[in-house]
Amino acid sequence: MNSIDDVQTALAEQDYVCGRALATVVFLALRLGRPLFLEGEAGTGKTEIAKAIAATLGRRLIRLQCYEGLDASSAVYEWNFAAQMVAIRAAEAGGQTPPDLFSDDFLIERPLLDAMRPDPAGAPVLLIDELDRTDEPFEAFLLEALSDFQVTIPEMGTISAPEPPIVILTSNRTREVHDALKRRCLYHWVDYPAFDREIEILNARAPEASEALSREVVAFVQRLRTEDLFKRPGVAETIDWAKCLLALDVLNLSPDVIADTLGAVLKYQDDIQKLQGSEAKRLLDEVRADLAEDG
């Protein structure tokens, strides 16, 4: 991909619709070999862009899903103790010397180590997803690993990547990620898309939906994002809802349809209860009035 336009076109071929600002930072990350740090609300497409980039470049996607308590051993490697014990007992039974227990034969590779290995197809795409769920010690470890693109296994030594992986980190900003890690990366805030952009995304991901239904769905979801909700719906929920409505052969929204399918859009009961009764009809009437005004 030799230009920003190439990036937009290539991602669009993978049904990922992005604006020029995001395409620019992706282009720069690929051209400069810098990690890309994407921050934003859940459901805005941060994870999906890593999948789209991997598919576009024909590279493996290696995903490290972060969680509270994640440590270096879980992210890099661990030894297959069960296989080691079997090997020891088999050697003892046969009167032989046990094999080298700390070799590749007994090594279980986790995502970070896997990303450092050579790959005939080229450097993989390493997705470090929801980094904000981890704690500061893991961040410090990750900072070192991404600085030199190498990891150390005490029993085997240091393993360096022959070609640095394409690294994409995401955060839902449930906490602040340390500045030292951000400085190693190119940064972009992934926001909810504007109406026209979200229509484009929905057309790419749910092309069977009629124009009228797509406009109502997107307009209604965007109106929900302005309400006082515990968790605002993301683009992923827009796509899921449209697919649910298509499965039910719905042609247009109605208060009853909204009430029956809100679980595809809102994920907390308190939020769903706010849309019960006349509230859904009120929002739908406002949405239709706005759509009629816009032509």
Secondary structure, DSSP 4 states (H G I P E B T S, - for coil): --SHHHHHHHHHHTT----HHHHHHHHHHHHHT--EEEEESTTSSHHHHHHHHHHHHT--EEEEE--TT--HHHHHEEE-HHHHHHHHHHHHHTT-PPP-SSSGGGEEE-HHHHHHS--TT-SPEEEEE-GGGS-HHHHHHHHHHHHHTEEEETTTEEEE-SS--EEEEEE--SSPPPHHHHHTSEEEEEPPPPHHHHHHHHHHH-TTS-HHHHHHHHHHHHHHTTS--SS---HHHHHHHHHHHHHTT--S--HHHHHHHGGGT--SHHHHHHTTTHHHHHHHHHHHHHHHHH-
